[in-house]
Amino acid sequence: MEKRQLGRSGLRVSRMALGTMSWGSDTDAEEAASQLVVFVDAGGTLVDTADIYAEGECERILGSLIADLVPRDDLVIATKAVARRTDGPFGGGASRGALLTALDGSLRRLGTDHIDLWQLHAWDASVPLEETLSALDYAVSSGKVRYTGVSNYAGWQLATAASRTSLVSTQVEYSLVERGVEREVVPAAVHHGIGLLPWAPLGRGVLTGKYRTGTPADSRGASPAYAGYVEQHRTDRAARIVEAVSTAADGLGTSPLVVALAWVRDRPGVVAPVVGARDTGQLTGSLAAEEIALPHAIKAALDDVSAIQFGYPERWPK
């Protein structure tokens, strides 16, 4: 798998990241082990998790696998600290105390002495930004963290944080059906040398084409826990995009999943889409995108059918 620099840093990662949100919930430890082996065998290095996934079980599973199955030094481990509010003395959220406590918890569950990429899961307006960023700076200076990033930050939030500390990445939802980040987040990231790690690059599953004629019984769209999550992208606009993706896939002799993933992977500023899978078969389908480079005509057609509206001030002057 091709490697890319992560932002303006010396860290090189695979141009696809393995997302593990389902580990410990929809995906058991045995299946997780299979996914990790397949991913690493394909040349993948970047594995993304978070302290909130399955209430920490996801990190524990990953920690057990890097101890027994895959050498630690072969992976770039990325995890996120979730800014949840609590009634405890530190108030939770992105306070210095809460973040550093969360960091120690992640290190313990992962069974490692350092995290390669530690990311703030969300902006916390109730805590001074200087305090939040001081936790990132301490994490790096202490040796517990190698690089830092953020997730789900708006453009102005990302630019403000980047002007005060060293960030190498930002995780945001980005796909053919969700291109809103192109208005402010992508320009801010490119300007500050921050790499984009798109989550939900397949439009929460919609871009695979599985919902074209209904809702499969075994899909997230049929799950009470995830139906609303998927439904957000089941719109008339999304349906037109899915048809275009399917047409392109037919012409290239591949799957809609591969076309959609290759499109976002090669967008300006993108380093590695974060691809999750409930089983190894789904992951193998995503890995097939490594063999595809979309022709210019197809990229242009997909750009056109999925285009979003820009105006003032993003398009100033006219």
Secondary structure by P-SEA (a helix, b strand, c coil): cbbbbccccccccccbbbbcccccccccaaaaaaaaaaaaaacccbbbbccccccaaaaaaaaaaaaccccccccbbbbbbbbccccccccccccaaaaaaaaaaaaaaaccccccbbbcccccccccaaaaaaaaaaaaaaccccccccccccaaaaaaaaacccccccccccccccccccccaaaaaaaabbbbbccccccccccccccccccccccccccccccccccccccaaaaaaaaaaaaaaaaacccaaaaaaaaaaacccccccccccccaaaaaaaaccccccccaaaaaaaaaabbbbbcccccccc
